[in-house]
Amino acid sequence: MTSTQHTYFQNMYALNADPWNFATSSYERRKYALTVNSLPRERYVNAFEPGCSIGVLSELLAPRCERLLATDIIPRALEQAISRLKALKNVVVERRTIPESWPDGLFDLVVLSEVAYYFDAETLGYVVTLIVRSTTPGSHVVGVHWRGETDYPLSGDRAHQLIDKNAALQRVVHHEEEKFVLDVWERTT
Ligand SMILES: C[S@@+](CC[C@H](N)C(=O)[O-])C[C@H]1O[C@@H](n2cnc3c(N)ncnc32)[C@H](O)[C@@H]1O
């Protein structure tokens, strides 16, 4: 199994504290709003957001969750996430590598925002297996990914096709436009 090397992200954050302009881009702001507004339920009990970066989406997800676990691998990103989210007592920020340090517990919402294409197909398949194992029927899984050319192991579209292959997940929301694809799956079985 392979994933994009951690040094790639380390270098990105060393050069720029917000390498994808999550905090300032109007494109990201609109995409985040669509993501949060696509959640089928008003409230979730226990949500997990791997690859949270500096916590901009986490801040928008938090009001919809009783508890949100937001994780990343890069300390410079996590420091910013902790600072941004410190007033939100329902959010826990942790350093965790996915899939190696998958958290214990049952989640009713898992959000994969711009993170699934950093895994190869086999690893993403394993990540989806872990998601299915740590959710119950009725839980939701969100995927939202850039559709443009990259040198990542998977394209955004391919990542969503692979997630969709898992028989325990049924797609309940699909939105696609030139730059990104957004899907919500419900855990069925
Ligand atoms: C493009 S950013 C996405 C940030 C956030 N999800 C959003 O949409 O605003 C990808 C993040 O995933 C993190 N990441 C990459 N591979 C990871 C892994 N294997 N485990 C946990 N986090 C990872 C990176 O450090 C980076 O901060």
Ligand as a Chemical Component Dictionary entry (heavy atoms), coordinates in Angstrom:
data_LIG
# 
_chem_comp.id                   LIG 
_chem_comp.type                 NON-POLYMER 
_chem_comp.pdbx_formal_charge   0 
_chem_comp.three_letter_code    LIG 
# 
loop_
_chem_comp_atom.comp_id 
_chem_comp_atom.atom_id 
_chem_comp_atom.alt_atom_id 
_chem_comp_atom.type_symbol 
_chem_comp_atom.charge 
_chem_comp_atom.model_Cartn_x 
_chem_comp_atom.model_Cartn_y 
_chem_comp_atom.model_Cartn_z 
_chem_comp_atom.pdbx_ordinal 
LIG C1  C1  C 0  -5.489  19.175 0.541 1  
LIG S1  S1  S 1  -5.454  19.108 2.278 2  
LIG C2  C2  C 0  -7.199  18.967 2.655 3  
LIG C3  C3  C 0  -7.618  19.709 3.887 4  
LIG C4  C4  C 0  -9.064  19.656 4.339 5  
LIG N1  N1  N 0  -9.617  18.345 4.351 6  
LIG C5  C5  C 0  -9.927  20.605 3.549 7  
LIG O1  O1  O 0  -10.610 20.183 2.625 8  
LIG O2  O2  O -1 -9.912  21.783 3.873 9  
LIG C6  C6  C 0  -4.932  17.449 2.604 10 
LIG C7  C7  C 0  -4.499  17.242 4.029 11 
LIG O3  O3  O 0  -4.422  15.840 4.274 12 
LIG C8  C8  C 0  -3.300  15.576 5.091 13 
LIG N2  N2  N 0  -2.937  14.175 4.857 14 
LIG C9  C9  C 0  -2.355  13.656 3.757 15 
LIG N3  N3  N 0  -2.161  12.341 3.885 16 
LIG C10 C10 C 0  -2.643  12.010 5.113 17 
LIG C11 C11 C 0  -2.704  10.772 5.835 18 
LIG N4  N4  N 0  -2.235  9.641  5.325 19 
LIG N5  N5  N 0  -3.263  10.813 7.068 20 
LIG C12 C12 C 0  -3.744  11.954 7.596 21 
LIG N6  N6  N 0  -3.699  13.156 6.958 22 
LIG C13 C13 C 0  -3.154  13.177 5.728 23 
LIG C14 C14 C 0  -2.253  16.587 4.630 24 
LIG O4  O4  O 0  -1.278  16.844 5.609 25 
LIG C15 C15 C 0  -3.113  17.806 4.320 26 
LIG O5  O5  O 0  -3.191  18.696 5.399 27 
# 
loop_
_chem_comp_bond.comp_id 
_chem_comp_bond.atom_id_1 
_chem_comp_bond.atom_id_2 
_chem_comp_bond.value_order 
_chem_comp_bond.pdbx_ordinal 
LIG C1  S1  SING 1  
LIG S1  C2  SING 2  
LIG S1  C6  SING 3  
LIG C2  C3  SING 4  
LIG C3  C4  SING 5  
LIG C4  N1  SING 6  
LIG C4  C5  SING 7  
LIG C5  O1  DOUB 8  
LIG C5  O2  SING 9  
LIG C6  C7  SING 10 
LIG C7  O3  SING 11 
LIG C7  C15 SING 12 
LIG O3  C8  SING 13 
LIG C8  N2  SING 14 
LIG C8  C14 SING 15 
LIG N2  C9  SING 16 
LIG N2  C13 SING 17 
LIG C9  N3  DOUB 18 
LIG N3  C10 SING 19 
LIG C10 C11 SING 20 
LIG C10 C13 DOUB 21 
LIG C11 N4  SING 22 
LIG C11 N5  DOUB 23 
LIG N5  C12 SING 24 
LIG C12 N6  DOUB 25 
LIG N6  C13 SING 26 
LIG C14 O4  SING 27 
LIG C14 C15 SING 28 
LIG C15 O5  SING 29 
# 
